[in-house]
Amino acid sequence: MTWQLPVLPFFDEPHRRLAERIASWCDANAALLDQHPDADGMEATCRAILSSLSEAGFGEYVVPHVVEGRVQRPDVRSICILREAITYRSFLADTMFVMQGLGTAALWNWQDTDARDRYLDGARRGTHVAALALTEPETGSDVAAITTRAVRDGDDYVIDGAKAWISSAGIADHYVVVARTGEGPGAKGLSAFILDADTPGLRAGPPVEMIAPHPIGPVAFEGCRVPGSRRIGPAGEGFKAAMATFDIFRPTVGGAAVGAARRALDETIARVTTRRLFGKTMAEMESVQAKIADMTADTETAALMVYRAAWTADVVGGRVSRESALAKLVATEAAGRVIDSAVQLFGALGVSQGCVIEQLYRDVRPMRIYEGASEVQKVVIARSMLRARA
C-alpha cells in the first residue's frame, strides 16, 4: 500500500513536492522498512535507515542548518508530512528519524560553538545517532522533578544520576542530558549538557524489550566529568530548552499517529471488501460500514488538528504549546481507537503475530505516553484556556 498526502488547506507547493518524494522513498525502500530486526541486528538496521533517509535529503528537515549564527527554523508541516508517511510503513524508521531532531534541538536552539555544528552535521548526514536523555525512573511526565545532578567543579561539571526509557540508548553517539544544577527550585534549577557516548562514567543499557520494538534503555552517569563548554545555553535554562523542543515536535507525534491510523484504515478497507461472511462481503454489512465511517472521521479529524497546529507554528509563530498539546492528544487517542476498530474487524487475524494490524496495535499504544502523556496534554490545554479567559 502507498501513502498519499491528504487534501488540506494548510499545504503549499513545496509540501506537496515533499510528499511525493517521501512516498517514492518509502516505496523504493520497502524491503528495509519492512524489517523487524532482533536485538543483534537492531543497530545495523537503524543506521541503515538513517543513512538512506539522509542520502535522500530528509535529515535536514529535523536537523536544520545554522547560517551565520542564525538557525533556519524547521518547517513543522514538513516534519509532520514526513512522519505521517514514514509511520505508514514503519514505526522503527519514524522513531530513528525523529530522534535525530529531538537529540539535537537543544543544540541548534541554544548552543553557539564549533562543536554544535559538528554534532549537527553528523546527525543531518545520518552518520551520527542522536539521543535525548530526559526521562528518569521516577520522573516521567514531571520534568521539573529531575534528580540527576551536575555539580560545578572548577571549569567542569560532574554528572551523577540515572535516566530511563531513553530511545537510541546503546547505539547513540551522543546524548543531550538534562540535569539539576541548582540555580533555583524545580524547573528553574535545570541545565542541559551534551555528552559523547564514550564519556568516562556514562553507561547505556541493557536494552529494554518493548511492545513496539526499537532501541531503548537506561543510561547511567557515574562521576561523568565534562567541560563547562558542554553545557547547552545558560545555566538554569534546561527546562526551557526541553519545552521548546517539545513545542516543535509534539505536533509531529500527531503526524505519526495519523500515518498509523491511515495504514490501519487502508488495510481494513482492503480486508472487508474481500472477506465474505454470511453470503456477502463484510463491506456490505451496515455495522461494518458504520465502523469504517467512525474510523474515517477519527483519522480526518486528527489530521486537521495536527496540520492546524503545524501551520500555526510555521505561519503565526510564537508559543504553540496549546496547539501542540491538542494535536498530540487528539491524534494519538484517535489512532488508538482506529486501530482498535481495525483489530475488531480483522478478528483473530488482527491479534496474530505477523499481521500488519497486530503490529500497529502494539506500535501505537506508546504514543499516548511518550513526549507527555495524554493526561499531561489535557493539563496544558486546560491551563492555557483558563489563562486566556483570565
Secondary structure, DSSP 4 states (H G I P E B T S, - for coil): --------TT--HHHHHHHHHHHHHHHHTHHHHT----HHHHHHHHHHHHHHHHHTT-HHHHS--EETTEE----HHHHHHHHHHHHHH-HHHHHHHHHHHHTTHHHHHH--SHHHHHHHHHHHHTSS-EEEE--BTTBSS-GGG---EEEEETTEEEEEEEEEEEETTTT-SEEEEEEE--SSSGGGGEEEEEEETT-TTEEE------SS-SSEEEEEEEEEEEEGGGEESSTT-HHHHHHHHHHHHHHHHHHHHHHHHHHHHHHHHHHHTT-EETTEEGGGSHHHHHHHHHHHHHHHHHHHHHHHHHHIIIII-S--HHHHHHHHHHHHHHHHHHHHHHHHHHGGGGGSTT-HHHHHHHHHGGGGTTTS-HHHHHHHHHHHHHHHH-
